[in-house]
Amino acid sequence: KFKFCWLSKYAPWLAYSKKLKGALCIYCVLFPPTNVHGVLGSFIVRPFTRYKDMHEFAKSQTSSQWHKSAATAAKCFDEDLPVDVQLISAHKSEIEANKKIFS
């Protein structure tokens, strides 16, 4: 069963849908990835329901590149920054991610 204490543990990105009967990443649902390397699945295009593996999949979700990108987009949307500042910020984030890949 879904444990509602997980909503606090994985705040602010985790949400539960009564209608879909599963957990979703609010960031990835509202700001879906545009460049996808891999298959989008649980938390994004369908609700996560494998609750016995919740911690493992939540950790994987938060470390995924598309989640990081969606979280950045949500933060920029929330802060209501000008578009040029948002683009520069996203570009810098992408450069840092690429540096980590090559190092």
Protein Blocks (a to p, Z undefined) as FASTA:
>chain_A
ZZfklmmmmpckbccdfklopaddfklmmmccfbdgdjddehilpccfblmlmmmmmmmm
mmpmklmmmmmmmmmmmnopafklmmmmmmmmmmmmmmmmmZZ
